[in-house]
């Protein structure tokens, strides 16, 4: 099929940023409510969860990047209300499952992931070890599931088996999990239990029918092909313009499944084949973006981006669209890190212009800029001024009273001047 539409690299960036919610029609607000959360979720489709808390939990940051300072309890009420029979349940909007890694997703996506739950019974990839363990331990499965049914919402630490294992040396380990945790995670992966919420980041489990809305439970389960096409439509809407591998990565589909489904969507007109300047891979445009004249003429966003933000979590795509090579160095030995431990790209306009290694030192009530680096060919003074303003906004949002800038990176001096503070 020949491509009838072509995009420049700049147009592709404008499409991607608009799709991800970085082309607002009005300035960031001082007050936000559930509607603003829904607006962001409609754009990004899901929020990735990660345990690293050196700055803030990963699922909170994408909303700050798009909305500015907001009350995090808006998200907490939508995602982490564990009460079984409570008026608070009506505020829930999100459920947790393995999508792009562990993720928070709108309830209506749940039927599109049931095929993954079914496949989990046989085990896929690293999960095959848990599936094998589960098949060998039916009594333990039955016991854990019965406790969830009787006592849920419940944590793994509250299981009878967990208490019995206290102080006992494990014979085997998998991700450091004991038997109770492995069984509960298998039940979660297969959809037999779901997350009712989290407390101190520990997942709280319950039966799906006590967490998900009745309308979701009653929704007919689509077949695998239909469900995968549904997930790819969400990915296409959230990415705007994407290669097949970009679309595949959003919900971590297999290459075999994704290639077939993308071809079907293109044939049906649900994806528009396009050529993008500088891209070697064939590209596809979401149909809602075919009118390029309707895009904002200029992107004016200013945002610090979590390493797990959907705009940048796909590193090859980030490099292709922004010319920004980005790697997470958390697991790199400190002496070998190039930019730092928890590095956030800084978006200014339609470009990624800098990166900063940030830490929220809650004991000293300080936002620490461990390192700051500018991209090539940017005006450091302009970037530093905008970045300083965003750091002030983030510090206030996190309840931190001051900002400390370390003398590491080629942007540190300019950032110090812009912030009116000393480099330590």
N, C-alpha and C positions, 0 to 999 in steps of 0.2 A: 504494500500500500504506500503510495507516494505521499510525502508530507506537503500540505498546501499552505501551512502556516509556519512562520519562523519568528524566533524571538532573539533579540540581542541579549547579551549577558546582563545588561542593566535592566532590561524588561523582565528577565527571569527573576532577578533579585526583587523587583517591585512586586511581582506576582507572589513570590514566596513570602515576603514580609507582610503583604496584605492578607494572604491566606492564614498566616500565623497570628494575626491580630496586632501587627505593629504599624498599621496605618489608620490610627483613630481619627474620627471626624471631629473630635473635640479634645481639649486638654485633659490630662489626668485629673480625676476628681479628688476632693478631700474626703468625701464620704462614699461608701460603697454598700451595696446590699446584694441579695441573692441574684438579682437580675444581671449584675455585673459578672458574678461568678459564672452564671449560665452563658453569658456572652462569650467569655473566654473559652469555656468548655466546648461551645459550638464551633469555635475556631480550631482548637488544638486536639479535640477528640478524647484526650486522656492526659493524665498527669503521672509521670513516673515517680515511684517511691524508692528512696534509698536510705540506708541507715546512717550515712555520714552526717554528722551534726556539728562540724567545725564552724559553720556559719549559721545555717538554718536548714531544717529538713527540706529535701529536694522538692517535695510536692508543694511547698508554700511559695517557693521562689518564682515560678513562672507567672503566678498571679501578680506578684509585686512588679515583675518586669513589664507587664502589660497595663496594670492598673495604677501603679504607684503604691504608696502606703495604704494598707487596708487592714481591717480587723481579721486576724486569722481564724477567729471563731466562726466566721461565715463558712469557711471551708470545713472546719471541724464539725459543725452541725450537719453539713451536707454529707460527710463521709464517715464520721467516727462516733456515732451515737449508738451505744450498745444496748440500750434498754429494749427489752422484749415487748412489753405492753406499756407504751408511754406515748404521750402526745408528741414527744420529741421525734418519734419515728417519722412523722409526716414531713419533717424537714430534710430527711435523707434524700439525696439526689444521686449518690454515687455508690458503687460497690467496688470491691477489690478483687483483682484476679491477675493472672499472668498474661499480659498482653505485649507491651514493649517492656520486658522484664515485669517486676511487680508494679502494678498500676492501679490508679483510681479511674473508673470509667462511669459514664452515665448508665443508669439502670437499663435503658432500652437497648444497650449493646449486648447485654447478657445472653440473649438467645443466639447471637452470632458467634458466641464462643463455646457453645455446648459441644460442637464437634471436637474441639480440643479436649474437653473434659472426657469425652468418650474415648478418644485416642490414648488419653493418659492411663486408662485401665491396663493397657499393654506396655506402657512406658515408652517415652521418646527421649533420645539423647541421654543426658545425665540422669533423667528421672527413671530410666529403666531399672536402676539399682533399687530405688524405693518401691517400684511396682513389684519387683521380684521379692523383696522383703515382705511386702503386703500379702502376696499370694501364699507365702509360707507361714503367715501369722493371722489366720482368720479370726481366732479367738480374741486377739488383741484389737483387731479392727472392730469387732462387734462390741467389745467392752468400751472402747473410746467413743464409738458412735452412740452407744446407749447413754453414756454420761453427758454427751452434748445434748441429746434429746431431753434428758431429765433435768440437767442443771444449767444448760446454756442460757445466756452467754457465758463462756468459760475459757480460761486461759490454759495453755498446756501445763503451766506450773501448778494448776489446781486439780489435775487429773490424779486419780488414785494410784495409777501406775507410776506417775512422776514422783509422788511422795514415797512410794515403796522403793524407788531407785535412788533416793537421796543418799548420798555418801557411798554408793556402790560404784566401783570402778567399771567403766564400760569395757566390754570385750571388743567392740568395734566402734568406729566413728565415721560419720559422713557429714562433712561440713560442721563437725563438732556436735551433731545432733544425737540425742539418745533415742531409744525406741519410741517413746511416746511422741516426741516431736516429729519423727519420721512418719509415723502413722497419721498424725493429725495433718501434716502437710500433704500426704497422699490423698487423704479425704478431701482436703481443700482443692488440690489439683484436679481431682476427678469430679468436683462439684457436689459431693455428698454433704459437705459443710461449706460455709462461707464465712467471711469476716464480718462480724457485727460492729467492729470498731477496733481501736488500738488504745492501750494505756501505757504511757512511758515507752511507746513504740512497740510494745509487745502486742501481738495480734490476739484479738478476742474472737472466739468461734461460736457459731450457732447454726441451726438448720436453715437452709435457704428460704423455706416458706415463712420463717419468722423474721427474716431480714428484707427480702425482696418484696416489692408490691405484688398484690394478687394478680394484677394485670400482666406483669412480667412472667410470673409463674405459669399463667394460663396461655401465654403466647406459644403458638405452635413452633416446634423446633424445625428450622430450615435444614435442608440437606447440606452437605459439606460444600459443594460448589456454590450454592446460593449464599451461604454464610460467608464464605471467603470473598466472594464478589462484594458483599455488603461491607466487609472490613476494608477492602481495597478502595471502595467508594469514599469511605471516611478518610482514609489516608490521602486520597487524591484531593479531596476538598481541603484538608489541613495543610497539604504541601503546595497546592496550586499547580506547580509544574514539577515533574519528577521523572526519573528513569524507572525502569521496572524494578531495579534493585532498591531504589529509594522507597518505592511503594511497598515492596516486600518487607523491608526492615521495620516499617512503622508498627506492624503487629507481629513481627517475627515469624512470617510464614516461611515455609520451605520453598526453595527455588522451583521445584517441580510444580507445586501447587500454584505458586504465584505466576509463573510464566504462562501457564494455561489460562488462569483466570484473567490476567491482564489482556491476553489476546482476545478472550471472549468479550471483555468490556470495550475494547477498542472496536471490535467488529459491530457491537451493538450501538456504538456512538456515545457510550458513557465515558470514554476517554478519547481525547483528540490527539492523534499523533502530530508532533511538532519537531522542528529542528531548533536547537538552541546553540547560539554562538559559543564555541569553545568546548562543547560537550561531545565526547566521542560516542557515548551511548545514545540510542534512540530515546526520545523523550515523549511524555504524554502530558496534556493539559487538561485540567478539570474543566468541563463545559461552562461553568459559571465564570470563567476567566477569558473566554474567547474574545470578548470585546475589550481589547487592550486600551482603548480610548477612555474607558470608564475607570481605569486605575488612577490612583492619586498621581499627580504629575511630579510630586516630590514627597519623599518619606522624611519625616521630621522626628522620628522616634529617638529616644535616649534611654538605654536600658542596660543594666548588668544582667548577664545570662548565666543561669546555673549550668554546670557541666551536663546536667540531665534534662535541660530544656529541649523541647522537640524541635526548636529551630536549629540546634547545633549538635544533637546527640548522634547523628549520623555523620561521622568525621569526614569520609570521602565526599559526601554531598556538600558539607560546609566548605571544604577546600575548593570544590568545583564552582560553587555559587559565589563565594566571598573571597576566594584566593587566600584563605586563612587556614593554615595548617595547625590543627589543634589536637593535642593528646592529653589525656588525664594522667597525671604523674603521681597519683596517690600511692601506687604500688612500686614506684621507682625509688631506689635508695636516695636519701636526701642529697648526697654529694653528687649524684648524677642528674638531679632535676634541672631542667632548663629554665622553667618559669615559676615553679613552686608546687605546693601540695594541693591546694584547692583553688584552682585558677578559673576566674570568670571572664569570658570575653565581654568587651564593652561595645555595644552597638550605638553608633551615632549617625543619624540619617539612614542611609541604606548601606553602610559599610561597617565592618568590624574593625575598629581602629586601634584597640589596645586590649591588654589582658592584665588582670590584677589577681594576686594571691591574697585572699581575705580570710580573716579569722575573727570570730566574735568572742572576745575574752570577757565572759560574763562576770567573772570575779572582780575584774578591775573596771567593768562597765565601759569597755573600749573596743572599737572596731579597728583591728590592726590590719594595715596594708603591708603585708609581708614582702611583697615585691610588686613592681608596676613596670610594664613594658609597652612601648608604643610600636605599632606596625610601621613598616617602611613608608616613607613619602607622605607622612601625615604632619600637620602643623601641631607640634607638641603643646604649644600654649593653648590653642583652641580646644584640643582634646582634653588637656588637663583641667581646664575650666569647667567643661561639661561633666567630666568624670568626678571632679570634686563635688559638684552639686548633687550628682547621683549618689555618691558615698554619704553625703550629709543626709539625704533622704533615707537611705538604707539604715544608717545608724539610728536615726530617730524612730524608724519603723521597728527596729529590733530592741528599742529601749536602751540604747547605748549612749553615753553622755559625751564621748569624745572620739576623735580619730587620731590614730598614731601611724605615721608613715615611715617605714624603714628605708634605709638607703640601699635599696637593691633594685636594679633595673634602670633602663635609660629614660624612664618617664618620671622617676622619683623627684628630681629637682623641680621640674615644671609643676608637678602635682603639689609639692610643698609650697611653691610660690602661690599657686591658685588657692590652696586651702588656708594660706596664711599661718602655717604651722611649721615646726622644725622637723627635720628628718633625723630619725634616731638610728 
